[in-house]
Amino acid sequence: MIGFDLDGVIIKIGEILQREILKKHNYDIYDCRHTYYINVPGLSHAENQNLVYDIIINHGMEANPYPGAIESLINLYKTTQENLTFVTARDPQLVGAQTWEWLKKYLGPTIPFHVEFIPSKSKAEYLYNNKFKTFVDDRLRNVNDIAEYLDAVFLINRPWNINRETKYNVIRVDSVVDVCERYINSKRAFV
Ligand SMILES: [Mg+2]
């Protein structure tokens, strides 16, 4: 079974955050693109987190998918007949319904999917306990935490994780399109 993180992997939330933070705080998050967390000067960590959620609540539906991501997911489902499973650290109370709505909007009514809302620090344990073999994330720390427990862990190259060291069994790729292709090929190899 394969699991996918959402933000930074499937959902291109960065450009919405950039647009809104520029509007509200006159600060371009492009300036902090090399760190995972949004860090608007003058705001505490909690205030930055609240700001991000505020934007996702009000503008999350405007986010585009990464190029090719949706087509690849649909193809993956059609080829393997495995339900798509997304594992995100998004807060289900704040944006759970909207996250479902976004996925429904892009995947359409006929592709079954499932979303688990799991805080980053518990993702590794969740994936291991639920027998996932493969996971895809854009956060370096997550993939390093998970790598030793799964067969294959993919890190999507993004500005906030490049030039940083991954564990030996983390596979870096440029997009989820690559991951889906590899996963489908690995399944074919065993039939
Ligand atoms: Mg992410």
Residues whose N, C-alpha, C, O or C-beta is under 5 A from the ligand:
A	BS01	MG	D5 L6 D7 G8 V9 D138
